[in-house]
Amino acid sequence: EKEAPPFFVEDFESGQGGWTTGVNDANGNTAWVMGSPNGSTGPTTGADGSGNAFTTNLGDYANDADIFLRSPVIDLTGGGITTATLTMEHWRDADGFGDLFGVRVLRASDLGVLGDIDPDSTVFDPDWESFSEILPASAVGEEIILEFWFTSDATNDAFSGWSIDNVAVQLQ
């Protein structure tokens, strides 16, 4: 038997699609940007050498940032779904202690938080890394949105932040 293809998959090569970005800080000097990353450290292409990824500023992020990137609605209400797993490629390149990031699993109808996923913002990656984690059980039976969030402290750091690519949700 072959493994079923992902239920939801996005490699960002066809554009932004239904993904939305937002800034919650007063400065607005950092944003999630889709394109070819180009920070002083971190990736210079998308995963697998592709042309696009979502990255904090595509270059170095600024201080006092509070930003989010939200997926389109992912419908997990179908019968027979027992678990759903988030997989993606990411490159973690932040200061490792004051600049934080993660994934919130939101209920699409009211943006209520169903759970959090911690990709460990203390790690510095030398290359794109694979990431996989089972979504919280509370997400099954819901229409969800994945919210990738990033915050930075008041120090001026020369890091590229967090880059994500090849986001998928697999169902079991």
C-alpha positions as CSV (number, residue, x, y, z in Angstrom):
1,E,0.0,0.0,0.0
2,K,1.1,3.5,-0.8
3,E,0.9,6.3,1.7
4,A,-1.9,8.8,0.8
5,P,-0.8,12.2,-0.5
6,P,-1.1,15.1,1.9
7,F,-4.7,16.4,2.5
8,F,-3.4,20.0,2.4
9,V,-0.1,21.0,0.8
10,E,1.5,24.3,-0.1
11,D,4.9,24.9,-1.6
12,F,4.4,28.6,-2.3
13,E,5.6,28.2,-5.9
14,S,2.2,29.3,-7.3
15,G,2.0,32.4,-5.2
16,Q,0.5,33.4,-1.9
17,G,-2.9,31.8,-2.5
18,G,-5.2,32.1,0.5
19,W,-2.4,32.8,3.0
20,T,-2.7,36.1,4.9
21,T,-0.2,38.1,6.9
22,G,-0.6,40.6,9.7
23,V,1.4,42.9,11.9
24,N,0.5,43.4,15.6
25,D,3.3,45.8,16.6
26,A,3.4,49.6,16.3
27,N,6.6,49.7,14.2
28,G,5.6,47.5,11.3
29,N,9.3,47.0,10.4
30,T,9.0,43.2,10.1
31,A,6.4,41.2,8.1
32,W,6.0,37.7,6.7
33,V,7.1,38.0,3.0
34,M,6.9,35.3,0.3
35,G,9.8,35.1,-2.1
36,S,13.4,34.1,-2.2
37,P,15.0,34.6,1.3
38,N,18.0,36.9,1.5
39,G,19.1,37.6,5.1
40,S,22.6,38.2,6.3
41,T,22.3,34.6,7.7
42,G,19.8,31.8,7.0
43,P,18.5,30.6,3.6
44,T,19.0,32.1,0.2
45,T,16.4,30.0,-1.5
46,G,13.2,28.1,-0.6
47,A,13.5,24.5,0.5
48,D,15.0,22.2,-2.1
49,G,16.4,25.2,-3.9
50,S,12.9,26.5,-4.9
51,G,12.3,30.2,-5.6
52,N,9.7,30.8,-2.9
53,A,9.3,30.5,0.9
54,F,7.7,32.6,3.6
55,T,10.3,34.3,5.6
56,T,10.4,37.1,8.2
57,N,11.2,40.1,6.0
58,L,13.0,37.9,3.4
59,G,16.1,39.5,5.0
60,D,16.9,40.3,8.6
61,Y,14.0,41.0,10.9
62,A,13.7,44.2,13.0
63,N,13.4,44.6,16.7
64,D,10.1,44.7,18.6
65,A,8.3,42.6,15.9
66,D,4.9,40.8,16.4
67,I,3.7,39.3,13.2
68,F,1.6,36.4,12.0
69,L,1.1,34.3,8.8
70,R,-2.2,32.4,8.5
71,S,-3.0,29.5,6.3
72,P,-6.3,29.2,4.3
73,V,-9.0,27.2,6.1
74,I,-8.2,23.5,6.4
75,D,-11.4,21.4,6.8
76,L,-10.8,18.5,9.3
77,T,-14.6,17.8,9.7
78,G,-14.6,14.8,7.4
79,G,-15.7,11.4,8.8
80,G,-13.0,8.9,9.7
81,I,-10.3,11.4,10.5
82,T,-8.6,10.3,13.7
83,T,-5.4,12.4,13.6
84,A,-3.8,15.1,11.5
85,T,-0.1,15.9,11.3
86,L,1.6,19.1,10.3
87,T,4.7,18.7,8.2
88,M,6.9,21.4,6.8
89,E,10.5,22.4,6.0
90,H,11.8,25.3,8.1
91,W,15.0,27.3,8.8
92,R,15.3,28.7,12.3
93,D,17.7,31.6,12.5
94,A,16.8,33.9,15.5
95,D,18.7,35.0,18.6
96,G,17.8,31.9,20.5
97,F,16.4,33.5,23.6
98,G,14.4,36.8,23.2
99,D,13.1,36.2,19.7
100,L,10.3,33.6,19.7
101,F,8.1,31.8,17.2
102,G,5.6,29.0,16.9
103,V,2.4,27.7,15.4
104,R,-1.1,28.2,16.8
105,V,-3.9,25.9,15.6
106,L,-6.9,28.2,15.4
107,R,-10.6,27.4,15.0
108,A,-11.6,29.0,11.7
109,S,-15.0,30.3,12.9
110,D,-13.7,32.5,15.8
111,L,-9.9,32.2,15.8
112,G,-10.0,30.5,19.1
113,V,-6.8,28.7,20.0
114,L,-7.2,24.9,19.8
115,G,-3.5,24.2,20.6
116,D,0.1,25.3,20.1
117,I,3.0,23.7,18.3
118,D,6.5,24.5,19.5
119,P,9.2,24.3,16.7
120,D,11.9,25.2,19.3
121,S,13.0,28.7,18.6
122,T,16.3,28.2,20.5
123,V,17.8,26.1,17.6
124,F,19.9,27.6,14.8
125,D,19.6,25.6,11.6
126,P,22.5,25.2,9.1
127,D,20.1,24.3,6.4
128,W,16.4,23.6,5.7
129,E,15.1,21.1,8.3
130,S,12.1,18.8,8.2
131,F,9.5,19.3,10.9
132,S,6.5,17.1,11.8
133,E,4.1,17.2,14.7
134,I,0.6,15.8,15.3
135,L,-2.0,18.5,15.6
136,P,-3.9,18.7,18.9
137,A,-6.8,16.2,19.1
138,S,-9.1,19.2,19.5
139,A,-8.4,20.2,15.9
140,V,-10.0,17.0,14.5
141,G,-13.7,17.7,13.6
142,E,-13.0,21.4,13.1
143,E,-12.2,23.8,10.3
144,I,-8.8,25.1,11.3
145,I,-6.3,27.8,10.4
146,L,-2.6,27.4,11.1
147,E,-1.1,30.6,12.4
148,F,2.7,31.0,12.3
149,W,3.7,33.7,14.7
150,F,7.0,35.5,15.3
151,T,8.0,38.1,17.9
152,S,11.4,39.8,18.5
153,D,12.7,41.6,21.5
154,A,14.2,45.2,21.6
155,T,17.7,44.2,20.6
156,N,18.9,44.8,17.1
157,D,20.0,41.4,15.8
158,A,21.4,40.4,12.4
159,F,19.4,37.2,11.9
160,S,17.0,36.1,9.1
161,G,14.4,34.9,11.6
162,W,12.1,32.0,10.6
163,S,11.5,30.6,7.1
164,I,8.9,28.1,6.2
165,D,8.2,26.1,3.1
166,N,6.4,22.9,1.9
167,V,3.7,23.1,4.5
168,A,1.4,20.1,4.6
169,V,-1.3,18.4,6.7
170,Q,-1.5,14.6,6.5
171,L,-4.6,12.8,7.7
172,Q,-4.9,9.4,9.5
